[in-house]
Amino acid sequence: MEYVNLGRTGLKVSRLALGTMNFGNPTTEENSFAVLNEARSLGINFVDTANVYGGKGNRGLTESIVGRWLSQDSSRRREVVLATKVYGRIGDGPNERRLSAYHIRQACEDSLRRLHTDHIDLYQMHHVDRETPWEEIAQACEQLIREGKAIYIGTSNFAAWQIATGDALFRHRGDLGIVSEQSLYNLTQRSVELEVLPYCREKGLAFLPWSPLAGGLFGGLKTWDDGIRRSHPNTLKDLEKHKEKLESFEAFCDDLGEEPAQMALAWLLHNPVVTAPIIGPRTLAHLQTSMRALEIKLDAEEMEWLNTLWPGPGGEAPEAYAW
């Protein structure tokens, strides 16, 4: 396993991060433990979760599963870089969501309890909060850091100007600033190339792509049997929309002797701004096959072919849309 710095920090994280959104729903706790054990044996030390994961009516379940796994062996917590998130609705009360100082503190305490730990290594704002001033958010995050309950602060699903606003305020107050952004990024979703990726590169933020396989779109057409198609209506629409491109992509993968999912991950890993794609395996097999992506080397011609088949927004802003 290769390890890289989490952005401009000195913290080393594995080149692939283990996403846990499937833990509890649909992956059982027993199978979730098996995935966590295998990830550990493969050298993955970066585990990403969120306080709202677990499925409708079971929010918090995923953190609890991760926490029960950590509590089985005290050495696990020392080895794991643990990331979770705050923002989404976690209860019925009017203050049980968003990024008020009140909710950040409460949500952090609840996550610590579920995760069976005394600190969160990377505490991420799961979405921008347009109702709460940045000064309030920064103060709440500073307090968590002072108390040793969080070490680093990150964002997720933020526009570049929103990251810049928060990052500048944190640094002005004498803090390290925002160290990472987690956004949607894959061959079919490339809008972050306009401004988010350039900001992360220039300011030294780690960039963590979620949904690197586009919700399973790049899992391979042959894997999409009727049952899976019925249970994934949104991805089914994308399958129909991109059918011709996917067929060309899979033929390209076959020519290289690689699986589509591994190639989609490898494409991300070839971007120097990308720190660690967040893979979300439902099974051990999904996790194990993902490792091949770390070994695939794509040359300039192959990268150009992929970028032509799945074009991005045209480069960085403003050149992407101006002279």
C-alpha positions as CSV (number, residue, x, y, z in Angstrom):
1,M,0.0,0.0,0.0
2,E,1.2,3.5,-0.8
3,Y,0.7,6.3,1.7
4,V,0.5,10.0,0.9
5,N,0.1,13.1,3.0
6,L,-3.4,14.4,3.7
7,G,-2.9,17.6,1.8
8,R,-0.5,20.0,3.4
9,T,-0.6,18.1,6.8
10,G,2.0,15.7,8.0
11,L,-0.6,12.9,8.3
12,K,-0.1,9.9,6.1
13,V,-3.1,8.1,4.7
14,S,-3.5,5.2,2.4
15,R,-4.0,5.9,-1.4
16,L,-7.5,4.4,-1.1
17,A,-9.9,5.3,1.6
18,L,-12.5,2.8,2.9
19,G,-16.0,4.3,2.6
20,T,-18.5,2.8,5.0
21,M,-21.9,4.1,3.7
22,N,-23.0,0.5,2.9
23,F,-22.3,-0.7,6.4
24,G,-25.6,-1.7,8.1
25,N,-27.6,-1.2,4.9
26,P,-27.2,-3.4,2.8
27,T,-24.0,-4.9,4.3
28,T,-24.6,-6.7,7.6
29,E,-22.6,-6.0,10.6
30,E,-20.8,-9.3,10.3
31,N,-19.8,-8.7,6.7
32,S,-18.9,-5.1,7.6
33,F,-16.4,-6.4,10.1
34,A,-15.0,-8.7,7.5
35,V,-14.5,-5.8,5.1
36,L,-12.8,-3.7,7.8
37,N,-10.5,-6.6,8.7
38,E,-9.6,-7.2,5.1
39,A,-9.0,-3.5,4.5
40,R,-6.7,-3.4,7.5
41,S,-4.7,-6.4,6.2
42,L,-4.4,-4.7,2.9
43,G,-2.9,-1.7,4.5
44,I,-5.8,0.7,4.2
45,N,-5.6,3.0,7.2
46,F,-8.1,5.7,6.2
47,V,-11.7,5.0,7.1
48,D,-14.5,7.4,6.2
49,T,-18.0,7.5,7.6
50,A,-20.7,10.0,8.6
51,N,-23.2,10.4,11.4
52,V,-26.2,10.0,9.1
53,Y,-25.1,6.7,7.5
54,G,-27.2,3.7,8.2
55,G,-30.3,4.0,6.2
56,K,-33.6,5.6,6.8
57,G,-34.7,5.2,10.4
58,N,-31.2,4.0,11.4
59,R,-29.0,7.0,11.1
60,G,-26.0,6.5,13.2
61,L,-25.9,2.8,12.7
62,T,-22.8,2.8,10.5
63,E,-20.8,4.8,13.0
64,S,-21.9,2.3,15.7
65,I,-20.7,-0.6,13.5
66,V,-17.4,1.0,13.0
67,G,-17.2,1.8,16.7
68,R,-17.9,-1.8,17.7
69,W,-15.2,-3.0,15.4
70,L,-12.7,-0.6,16.8
71,S,-13.6,-1.6,20.4
72,Q,-12.7,-5.2,19.7
73,D,-9.0,-4.5,19.6
74,S,-7.4,-1.3,21.0
75,S,-4.6,-1.4,18.5
76,R,-7.1,-0.8,15.7
77,R,-7.8,2.8,16.8
78,R,-4.1,3.6,16.9
79,E,-3.7,2.4,13.3
80,V,-6.8,4.0,11.7
81,V,-7.2,7.5,10.5
82,L,-10.8,8.0,11.3
83,A,-13.0,10.5,9.4
84,T,-16.7,11.3,10.0
85,K,-19.1,14.1,9.1
86,V,-21.6,16.5,10.5
87,Y,-24.5,18.4,8.9
88,G,-27.4,16.1,8.0
89,R,-30.5,15.6,10.1
90,I,-29.8,13.1,12.9
91,G,-33.0,13.6,14.9
92,D,-36.5,15.3,14.9
93,G,-35.5,18.5,16.8
94,P,-35.1,21.8,15.1
95,N,-31.4,21.9,16.0
96,E,-30.4,18.4,15.1
97,R,-29.0,19.3,11.8
98,R,-26.8,21.8,10.0
99,L,-23.7,23.6,11.3
100,S,-24.7,25.7,14.3
101,A,-22.2,25.7,17.1
102,Y,-24.9,24.0,19.2
103,H,-25.3,21.1,16.7
104,I,-21.6,20.7,15.9
105,R,-20.8,20.2,19.6
106,Q,-23.8,17.8,20.2
107,A,-23.1,15.8,17.0
108,C,-19.5,15.4,17.7
109,E,-20.2,14.1,21.2
110,D,-22.7,11.6,19.7
111,S,-20.3,10.5,17.0
112,L,-17.5,9.9,19.6
113,R,-19.9,7.8,21.7
114,R,-21.0,5.7,18.7
115,L,-17.4,5.3,17.4
116,H,-16.1,4.3,20.8
117,T,-13.3,6.8,20.6
118,D,-12.2,10.0,22.3
119,H,-11.2,11.9,19.2
120,I,-12.0,12.1,15.4
121,D,-9.0,12.5,13.2
122,L,-10.8,14.3,10.3
123,Y,-14.1,16.0,11.2
124,Q,-15.8,17.1,8.0
125,M,-18.7,19.4,7.3
126,H,-21.0,17.3,5.1
127,H,-22.6,20.2,3.2
128,V,-22.4,24.0,3.1
129,D,-24.7,25.7,5.6
130,R,-26.1,28.9,4.2
131,E,-27.8,29.8,7.4
132,T,-24.9,29.7,9.8
133,P,-22.1,32.4,9.8
134,W,-18.6,31.1,9.2
135,E,-17.4,32.8,12.5
136,E,-19.8,30.5,14.5
137,I,-18.7,27.4,12.6
138,A,-15.0,28.3,13.0
139,Q,-15.4,28.9,16.8
140,A,-17.1,25.6,17.3
141,C,-14.4,23.7,15.4
142,E,-11.7,25.5,17.3
143,Q,-13.3,24.4,20.5
144,L,-13.3,20.8,19.4
145,I,-9.7,21.0,18.5
146,R,-8.7,22.6,21.8
147,E,-10.6,19.9,23.7
148,G,-8.8,17.2,21.7
149,K,-12.0,15.9,20.2
150,A,-11.0,16.6,16.6
151,I,-7.6,17.0,15.0
152,Y,-8.2,18.2,11.5
153,I,-11.2,19.9,9.9
154,G,-12.4,19.2,6.3
155,T,-15.3,20.0,4.1
156,S,-17.5,17.9,1.8
157,N,-19.7,19.0,-1.2
158,F,-18.5,22.6,-1.0
159,A,-18.0,25.0,-4.0
160,A,-14.5,26.4,-4.3
161,W,-15.5,29.9,-3.2
162,Q,-17.1,28.4,-0.1
163,I,-14.0,26.4,0.8
164,A,-11.9,29.5,0.2
165,T,-14.1,31.6,2.5
166,G,-13.9,29.2,5.4
167,D,-10.3,28.4,4.9
168,A,-9.3,32.0,4.9
169,L,-11.2,32.7,8.1
170,F,-9.8,29.7,9.9
171,R,-6.2,30.8,8.9
172,H,-6.9,34.4,9.9
173,R,-7.9,33.2,13.4
174,G,-4.5,31.4,13.6
175,D,-5.7,27.9,12.8
176,L,-4.3,25.4,10.4
177,G,-7.4,25.9,8.2
178,I,-9.4,23.5,6.2
179,V,-7.2,20.5,5.2
180,S,-9.5,18.5,2.8
181,E,-12.5,18.6,0.5
182,Q,-14.6,15.5,-0.3
183,S,-16.6,15.8,-3.5
184,L,-18.3,13.8,-6.2
185,Y,-15.7,13.0,-8.9
186,N,-15.6,10.3,-11.5
187,L,-15.3,9.9,-15.3
188,T,-18.9,11.0,-15.7
189,Q,-18.9,13.8,-13.1
190,R,-16.0,16.2,-13.6
191,S,-17.3,19.7,-12.7
192,V,-14.9,19.9,-9.8
193,E,-12.1,20.4,-12.4
194,L,-13.3,23.9,-13.0
195,E,-12.5,25.4,-9.6
196,V,-12.5,22.9,-6.7
197,L,-9.5,20.9,-7.9
198,P,-7.4,24.0,-8.7
199,Y,-8.1,25.5,-5.3
200,C,-7.1,22.3,-3.6
201,R,-3.9,22.1,-5.6
202,E,-2.9,25.8,-5.0
203,K,-3.7,25.8,-1.2
204,G,-2.6,22.3,-0.4
205,L,-5.9,20.7,0.5
206,A,-6.4,16.9,0.2
207,F,-9.0,16.0,-2.4
208,L,-11.1,12.9,-1.6
209,P,-13.4,11.8,-4.5
210,W,-16.7,10.1,-3.5
211,S,-18.6,7.8,-5.8
212,P,-15.5,7.1,-7.9
213,L,-17.5,4.3,-9.7
214,A,-20.5,6.6,-10.3
215,G,-22.8,4.6,-8.1
216,G,-21.7,1.3,-9.7
217,L,-22.0,2.5,-13.2
218,F,-18.4,1.4,-13.8
219,G,-18.9,-2.0,-12.2
220,G,-19.3,-3.6,-15.6
221,L,-22.4,-4.0,-17.7
222,K,-22.3,-7.8,-17.3
223,T,-22.8,-7.4,-13.5
224,W,-26.1,-5.5,-13.9
225,D,-28.6,-8.3,-13.8
226,D,-32.4,-7.6,-13.6
227,G,-32.5,-7.6,-9.8
228,I,-29.7,-5.1,-9.5
229,R,-31.3,-2.9,-12.2
230,R,-34.6,-2.8,-10.4
231,S,-33.0,-1.8,-7.1
232,H,-30.9,1.0,-8.6
233,P,-33.4,3.0,-10.7
234,N,-31.2,6.1,-10.9
235,T,-28.1,4.2,-12.0
236,L,-30.3,2.3,-14.5
237,K,-31.1,5.7,-16.1
238,D,-27.4,6.5,-16.3
239,L,-26.8,3.0,-17.8
240,E,-29.3,3.7,-20.5
241,K,-27.9,7.2,-21.1
242,H,-24.3,6.1,-21.4
243,K,-24.8,2.7,-22.9
244,E,-22.7,3.3,-26.0
245,K,-19.9,5.0,-24.1
246,L,-19.8,2.2,-21.5
247,E,-19.6,-0.4,-24.3
248,S,-16.6,1.5,-25.8
249,F,-15.1,1.9,-22.3
250,E,-15.4,-1.8,-21.5
251,A,-13.9,-2.8,-24.9
252,F,-11.0,-0.5,-24.1
253,C,-10.6,-2.2,-20.7
254,D,-10.7,-5.6,-22.2
255,D,-8.0,-4.7,-24.7
256,L,-5.8,-3.8,-21.7
257,G,-6.8,-6.8,-19.7
258,E,-8.3,-4.8,-16.9
259,E,-11.7,-4.6,-15.2
260,P,-13.9,-1.4,-15.7
261,A,-14.0,-0.6,-12.0
262,Q,-10.3,-0.8,-11.7
263,M,-9.7,1.4,-14.7
264,A,-12.1,4.0,-13.4
265,L,-10.2,4.1,-10.1
266,A,-6.9,4.2,-11.9
267,W,-8.0,7.2,-13.9
268,L,-8.6,9.1,-10.7
269,L,-5.3,8.0,-9.1
270,H,-3.4,9.4,-12.1
271,N,-4.6,12.9,-11.1
272,P,-1.9,14.4,-8.9
273,V,-4.5,16.5,-7.0
274,V,-6.4,13.4,-5.9
275,T,-5.3,12.1,-2.5
276,A,-7.5,9.0,-1.9
277,P,-10.6,7.9,-3.8
278,I,-13.3,6.7,-1.3
279,I,-14.3,3.2,-2.3
280,G,-17.5,1.9,-0.8
281,P,-17.4,-1.9,-1.1
282,R,-20.5,-3.9,-0.3
283,T,-18.5,-7.2,-0.2
284,L,-15.0,-8.5,0.3
285,A,-14.7,-9.2,-3.4
286,H,-15.4,-5.6,-4.2
287,L,-12.7,-4.5,-1.8
288,Q,-10.1,-7.0,-3.0
289,T,-10.6,-6.2,-6.7
290,S,-10.2,-2.5,-6.0
291,M,-6.6,-3.0,-5.1
292,R,-5.6,-3.7,-8.7
293,A,-6.2,0.0,-9.5
294,L,-3.1,0.9,-7.4
295,E,-0.9,-1.0,-9.9
296,I,-2.4,0.1,-13.2
297,K,-0.2,2.6,-15.1
298,L,-1.9,4.6,-17.9
299,D,0.2,6.3,-20.5
300,A,-0.5,9.7,-22.0
301,E,-2.3,8.2,-25.0
302,E,-4.5,6.0,-22.8
303,M,-5.4,9.0,-20.6
304,E,-6.2,11.1,-23.7
305,W,-8.5,8.3,-25.0
306,L,-10.4,8.2,-21.7
307,N,-10.7,12.0,-21.5
308,T,-12.0,12.1,-25.0
309,L,-14.6,9.4,-24.4
310,W,-15.6,11.0,-21.0
311,P,-14.9,14.7,-21.6
312,G,-14.7,17.1,-18.7
313,P,-15.8,20.7,-18.6
314,G,-12.9,21.8,-20.8
315,G,-10.2,22.4,-18.2
316,E,-10.0,24.9,-15.4
317,A,-12.0,28.1,-15.0
318,P,-12.0,30.6,-16.6
319,E,-10.2,29.1,-19.6
320,A,-12.8,26.3,-19.8
321,Y,-15.5,28.8,-20.9
322,A,-13.6,32.0,-21.8
323,W,-10.7,33.0,-24.2
